[in-house]
């Protein structure tokens, strides 16, 4: 039976909304902690060692936004789990790969299965209805389908947020009530994990909190990161910017003919003259996944619909190394799959989510009340 994706609504000050989140999603959070704790144990990192890493890493999070630490403490209180476990959910890759001991760093290299994805964004000029479509296939651990949730966050001092995420994490993909949306894809370069940067999940949440598009873009462009990532920011009015982010430098990719497609390899020619793309070894299928999606969608540019985008993201060419990935063994002996397909139409406040879409084409629908005045133009 395909897991469902529940909706939880939270509001209030950071600690309070975290507490509400933890209480409502307790079972999902504890299951997710179980998944990652088992991975930590396999790496030989015991609770004391994990606590030391998180103790040293928390100031980096706090300097980025102290409210995030408070919200995570609230989640821990509500879910009746430790703060360390909630930080692990929000910074799993960074915490594990930035382990302080050199011998552990060597042990962790290559031990984390990267989450491959395929992103598609259709600008209004390329769509049939003149509305932006922002969609994403998230490829990750098969069991994460059991711990994925949608949060509707009612904000006291900014736009409301609708985000799909792993339970216990502050955000992943989504959009806010002024029409700013975000998804992200795994990238890898030979510059990765040489510095302690801000967790990628928290950068995405920061984007969703912004009233102004310029500030959202700044959060992606200038924030120091530990590892590479491809981040797609859109606005319901039609603006789309793709940021290929190395830890210390960012490169822009623009849509072509109103269509943006990105998988898990670097596209910027400038970036590729500066460092090595080492992620293709893990994701050779990336080299054709984005081409497949573009080839499917390009003939319909000017008349593209949500169903067309879904059709491209359901593509099974090359299965199980396909855009829509059925469950298959991963490099670290777990099952990997397209955990979720997320399709967003921010102008109408709609998000659709299909869990494990290779075996399930039924979508759950989620809505956010939008600020209609903010949707007609990007905020300054």
C-alpha positions in Angstrom: 0.0 0.0 0.0 1.4 3.4 -1.0 1.9 5.7 2.0 -0.1 8.9 2.2 1.4 12.4 2.7 -0.4 14.1 5.6 -0.9 17.8 6.1 0.0 19.6 9.3 -0.7 23.2 10.0 1.5 25.2 12.5 1.6 28.8 13.6 3.0 31.1 16.3 6.5 32.0 17.5 9.4 29.7 16.5 9.4 27.4 19.6 5.7 27.2 19.7 5.2 26.3 16.0 8.0 23.7 16.4 6.2 22.2 19.4 2.9 22.0 17.4 4.8 20.4 14.5 6.5 17.9 16.8 3.3 16.9 18.5 1.3 16.5 15.3 4.0 14.7 13.3 5.5 12.7 16.3 5.0 9.2 14.7 6.5 10.3 11.4 9.4 12.1 13.0 10.3 9.1 15.2 10.2 6.8 12.2 12.5 9.1 10.2 14.9 9.3 13.2 14.9 5.5 13.2 16.0 5.4 9.5 18.9 7.9 9.9 20.0 6.6 13.3 20.4 3.1 11.8 22.6 4.7 9.2 24.6 6.6 11.8 25.1 3.3 13.7 26.4 1.5 10.6 29.0 4.3 10.3 30.2 3.5 13.9 29.2 7.0 15.1 27.7 6.6 18.6 25.4 9.0 20.4 28.3 10.8 22.2 30.1 11.4 18.9 27.0 12.6 17.2 26.3 15.0 20.1 29.8 16.4 19.8 29.5 17.1 16.1 26.1 18.7 16.5 27.3 20.8 19.5 30.1 22.2 17.3 27.8 22.6 14.3 24.8 24.3 16.0 26.6 27.8 16.2 26.7 27.8 12.4 23.0 27.3 12.2 22.4 29.8 15.0 24.5 32.5 13.2 22.4 32.0 10.1 19.1 32.2 11.9 18.7 31.7 15.7 15.0 31.1 15.2 15.7 27.9 13.4 17.5 26.5 16.5 14.5 27.5 18.6 12.1 25.9 16.2 14.1 22.7 16.2 14.1 22.7 20.0 10.3 23.1 19.9 10.0 20.1 17.5 12.1 18.0 19.8 9.9 19.0 22.8 6.7 18.2 20.9 7.9 14.9 19.4 9.6 13.9 22.7 12.9 13.3 21.0 16.4 14.8 21.5 17.5 18.1 19.9 20.4 16.3 18.3 18.0 14.0 16.5 16.1 17.0 15.1 19.3 18.7 13.9 20.3 15.4 12.2 17.0 15.5 10.3 17.6 19.1 9.2 21.3 18.7 8.4 21.8 15.0 7.8 24.4 15.3 5.0 26.3 18.1 6.6 26.4 16.6 10.1 27.6 13.3 8.8 30.1 14.5 6.2 31.6 17.2 8.3 32.5 14.9 11.2 35.5 16.4 13.0 37.8 13.4 13.2 39.9 12.8 10.0 39.5 9.0 10.3 35.7 9.4 10.5 35.8 11.9 7.6 37.5 9.2 5.5 35.0 6.6 6.6 32.1 8.8 5.7 33.3 9.6 2.2 30.9 8.0 -0.3 28.8 6.5 2.5 25.8 8.8 1.9 23.5 8.0 -1.0 22.9 11.3 -2.9 19.3 12.3 -3.6 18.9 12.6 -7.3 16.1 14.6 -8.7 14.6 16.0 -11.9 13.2 19.5 -11.9 10.9 21.1 -14.5 9.6 24.7 -14.6 7.3 26.0 -17.2 7.1 29.8 -17.5 3.7 31.4 -18.2 4.6 32.2 -21.8 5.2 28.5 -22.5 2.0 27.3 -20.8 -1.5 26.9 -22.2 -3.1 28.8 -19.4 -0.5 31.5 -18.9 0.4 30.3 -15.4 3.8 29.1 -14.1 4.2 25.4 -13.3 7.0 24.3 -11.0 7.5 20.6 -10.6 10.0 18.1 -9.2 10.7 14.4 -8.8 12.5 13.7 -5.6 14.7 10.6 -5.7 15.8 9.3 -2.3 15.5 6.4 0.1 12.3 4.4 -0.6 11.4 4.3 3.1 11.3 8.2 3.2 7.8 7.9 1.6 6.7 6.8 5.1 8.0 9.9 6.7 7.2 12.7 4.2 4.7 15.4 5.2 3.3 18.7 3.9 3.4 21.7 6.3 1.2 24.7 6.1 3.0 27.4 8.1 1.0 30.4 9.2 3.5 33.2 9.8 3.2 36.2 12.1 5.7 38.3 10.3 6.0 37.1 6.7 4.2 35.1 4.1 2.5 31.9 4.8 4.3 28.8 3.5 3.3 25.4 2.0 6.2 23.0 2.0 6.7 19.3 1.3 9.4 17.9 3.5 10.7 15.0 5.6 9.0 15.0 9.0 11.0 17.0 11.5 12.7 19.1 8.9 11.9 22.8 8.5 11.3 22.7 4.8 12.3 21.2 1.5 10.3 22.1 -1.6 7.3 24.5 -1.8 6.0 28.0 -2.3 4.8 30.9 -0.2 1.7 33.1 -0.3 3.5 35.8 -2.3 4.3 33.3 -5.1 8.0 32.5 -4.4 8.7 28.8 -5.0 11.7 26.5 -4.6 13.0 23.1 -5.4 16.5 21.7 -5.4 18.6 18.9 -7.0 21.7 17.1 -5.9 25.0 18.3 -7.4 28.5 17.2 -6.6 31.9 18.8 -7.2 35.5 18.3 -6.0 35.1 21.4 -3.8 32.5 19.8 -1.6 32.8 19.3 2.2 36.0 21.3 2.8 34.2 23.9 4.9 31.3 24.1 7.4 28.5 25.9 5.7 24.7 26.4 6.3 22.6 23.2 5.9 20.9 23.3 2.5 17.5 22.5 4.0 17.6 25.7 6.0 18.6 27.8 3.0 15.5 26.5 1.3 13.3 27.4 4.3 14.9 30.9 4.3 13.8 31.4 0.7 10.2 30.4 1.5 10.1 32.9 4.4 10.8 35.9 2.2 8.3 38.6 1.3 10.7 40.0 -1.3 12.1 38.0 -4.2 15.4 39.9 -4.1 16.0 38.8 -0.5 15.1 35.2 -1.4 17.5 35.2 -4.3 20.2 36.6 -2.0 19.8 33.8 0.5 20.6 31.2 -2.3 23.4 33.2 -4.0 25.5 34.4 -1.1 25.1 31.8 1.7 28.1 29.7 2.3 27.4 26.0 1.8 29.2 22.8 2.7 28.3 20.9 -0.5 27.1 21.7 -3.9 23.4 21.9 -4.8 21.2 23.0 -7.7 18.5 25.4 -6.5 15.6 26.5 -8.6 13.7 29.7 -7.5 10.6 30.8 -9.2 7.9 33.5 -8.8 4.3 33.1 -9.9 4.6 36.1 -12.2 7.0 34.0 -14.4 10.5 34.7 -13.2 12.7 31.6 -12.9 16.3 31.4 -11.9 18.3 28.2 -11.6 21.3 28.5 -9.3 24.1 25.9 -9.7 25.8 26.3 -6.3 29.3 25.2 -5.4 30.1 25.7 -1.7 31.7 29.1 -2.4 30.5 30.1 -5.8 27.2 30.3 -7.7 26.4 30.0 -11.5 23.1 30.9 -13.2 21.2 28.8 -15.7 18.3 30.5 -17.5 15.2 28.8 -19.0 15.2 28.2 -22.7 12.1 29.1 -24.6 10.1 29.3 -21.4 11.2 25.9 -20.2 13.7 24.9 -17.5 14.8 21.3 -17.0 17.6 20.2 -14.6 18.8 16.9 -13.3 21.9 16.1 -11.4 24.9 17.2 -13.5 26.4 20.7 -13.9 25.3 22.6 -17.0 27.2 25.8 -16.6 30.3 25.8 -19.0 32.0 28.3 -16.7 31.5 26.0 -13.7 32.9 23.1 -15.6 36.1 25.0 -16.3 36.7 25.6 -12.6 36.1 22.2 -11.0 35.2 18.6 -11.7 31.7 17.2 -11.7 32.1 14.1 -9.6 28.4 13.4 -9.3 27.9 11.7 -12.7 29.6 8.6 -11.3 26.6 8.2 -9.0 24.0 9.5 -11.5 25.0 8.5 -15.0 21.3 8.6 -15.9 21.3 12.4 -15.2 22.9 12.9 -18.6 19.8 11.7 -20.3 17.0 12.4 -17.8 17.0 16.1 -18.4 17.2 15.6 -22.2 14.3 13.2 -22.1 12.1 15.6 -20.2 13.0 18.5 -22.6 12.3 16.3 -25.6 8.9 15.3 -24.3 7.9 18.9 -23.4 9.5 21.0 -26.1 7.0 20.2 -28.9 4.2 21.6 -26.8 5.9 24.8 -25.7 3.2 27.5 -25.7 0.5 25.1 -24.8 2.0 23.1 -21.9 -0.3 21.9 -19.1 0.1 20.4 -15.7 -0.7 17.0 -17.2 2.1 17.4 -19.8 4.6 18.1 -17.0 3.3 15.1 -15.0 3.7 13.0 -18.2 7.3 14.0 -18.6 8.0 13.3 -14.9 6.3 9.9 -15.2 8.7 8.9 -18.0 10.2 5.4 -17.5 12.9 5.4 -20.2 15.9 3.5 -19.0 14.1 2.2 -15.9 15.1 1.7 -13.2 17.5 4.6 -14.0 14.7 6.7 -15.2 13.1 10.1 -14.6 10.4 8.3 -12.6 12.5 5.8 -10.7 11.0 2.5 -9.4 12.5 1.0 -6.3 16.0 -0.4 -6.9 19.0 -1.2 -4.8 21.2 1.8 -4.1 25.0 2.0 -3.8 24.8 1.6 0.0 22.4 -1.4 0.1 19.1 0.3 0.7 16.2 0.8 -1.7 16.2 4.0 -3.7 13.2 5.3 -5.6 11.4 8.4 -6.8 9.8 9.1 -3.4 7.5 11.9 -4.5 6.4 13.9 -7.5 5.5 17.5 -6.5 3.7 19.7 -8.9 3.0 23.3 -7.9 0.9 26.0 -9.5 1.7 29.0 -7.2 -0.6 31.5 -8.9 -3.6 29.4 -7.8 -2.1 28.2 -4.5 -2.1 24.6 -5.5 0.4 21.8 -4.8 -0.1 18.2 -5.9 1.9 15.3 -4.5 2.1 11.7 -5.6 4.0 9.4 -3.3 6.1 6.7 -5.0 4.8 7.7 -8.4 6.4 4.8 -10.2 3.8 2.6 -8.5 1.1 5.2 -7.8 -0.3 7.9 -10.0 -2.8 9.2 -7.5 -2.2 12.8 -6.3 -3.1 14.4 -3.0 -4.0 18.1 -3.3 -2.9 20.8 -0.9 -3.8 24.5 -1.0 -2.4 27.8 0.3 -4.4 31.1 0.3 -2.4 33.5 -1.8 -1.8 37.2 -1.6 -3.3 38.1 -5.0 -1.7 41.6 -5.1 1.8 40.1 -4.9 1.3 37.6 -7.7 1.2 39.9 -10.7 4.8 41.1 -10.3 7.9 40.0 -8.6 8.4 41.7 -5.2 11.2 44.2 -5.2 
